[in-house]
């Protein structure tokens, strides 16, 4: 054995010096470029941008996320069944994520959410029975 081989052992996770990556070179040069962002980051940034919306007789600046929620709730109040179902589904999902049930303090609100979840479960079992 030469002295160089003793200084640089070769084996598991120790490739020979001539097969190691050169300094400044990646093992995957055509991989994901630096600074490339994923969908979640892009969506979060887009929804946090401010827009001007009309609220009654005045204009206010709110985030796009807030504007989207405002328009969805307004459509639900106007009688749009899909919007109402979406709003209630979001409420149920948020309540399921909450660790404690103190999120709904009003008894009337709690009854509405419970009635909605029961109706959704009934609809899901009814559609499952038809299949």
N, C-alpha and C positions, 0 to 999 in steps of 0.2 A: 504494500500500500504506500502511496505517496503521501507526503505531508499535507498536500492540498485536499486529498480525499478525507483525511482524518479531521481537518478543520471544518469541512462542509459535509456533514453526514447526509446520506441520501436514503430515503425510505418513505414511510407513510407520512404524508403532508410535508415532505421535504424533497421537492423535485430538484434534479441536478441544476446547477447554476445557469447552464446554457438554455434551460427550458423555463426559467422563471420569467415573470413579466418584467419588462424594463421599467425603470422609474418613470412615472408620468403616463404610462400606457395602461389602458384598462384591459381586463380579460374579455370584455364584450364591447368592442369599440363602436358597434352600431346599435347599442342598446338605448334605453330611455335617455333622452337628452337631459342635461341638468336644467332644473327650473321648470320642467314639464309638470303640469298640475293635473290632478285627477278630477273626475266629475263632481265629487262631493265638494271639493274646494271651490271649483268654478261656480257651482250652484249657490253655495253659501255666500260668495262674494257678490254674485248677481242679485240675490234676494236682499242683500244688505244695502244696495244702492238706493239713494233717495229719489223720490218722484213727487211731483206736486199733484194733489188731488183736490177735488172740490168737496167740501163737507158742509152741506147746507148753503149758506150764502158767503162762505169764506174759503180761501184756498190755504191748504196746509201741506207741509212737507213731511212725508212718512216714508218708511222703507217699502220696497216693493213687496216684501213679505207681508207687512201690515196692510198694504193696499189690497193685496190678494185676499187676505182674510176678511177685510171689511166688505169687499164686493161679494164674497161667498156668503157671508152672514146676511148681507142685504138681500141677495137673491133668495136665500132660505126664508127670510121674513116675508118677501113678496109672494111666496107660495111655490117656489121651485122645489119640487120633491127631491130631485137629485142633490141639489145644494143642501137641503135640510138633512138628507141622509149622510152626506159627506161631513157636515158640521157635527152631527151627533156621533158619527163613527170616530171622528178625531177626538171628541170629548171622551168617549169610551176608551179609546186607546191611551189617552193621556191618564185617565183614571186607573187603568190597568197597570201603567208604568209607575204610578205613585205608590210609595211604600205603605202609606196609611190612608184610610178613608176620610181623613179630615179635610180633604180637598173640597168636598161638597158639604157645606155647612147648612144650607137650607134644605129642609126636609122635602119640600115640593120639588126642588131640583133633583134630589136623590131619587124620588119616586119616578120622575120622568126618565131619567137615565136607566133605571132598573127596568121600567116598562119597555123601553127601546131595546135593551139587550135581550129581554125575554122574547120579544117579537122577532128579533134577528135569529135567535136560536130556533124558534118555532119554524121560521121560514127556511132555515138551513136543513132542519130535519125533514120538513115536508118535501123539499126539493130532492133530498137524498132518498126519500122513500119512493118517489116517482121514478127514479133512475133504475 
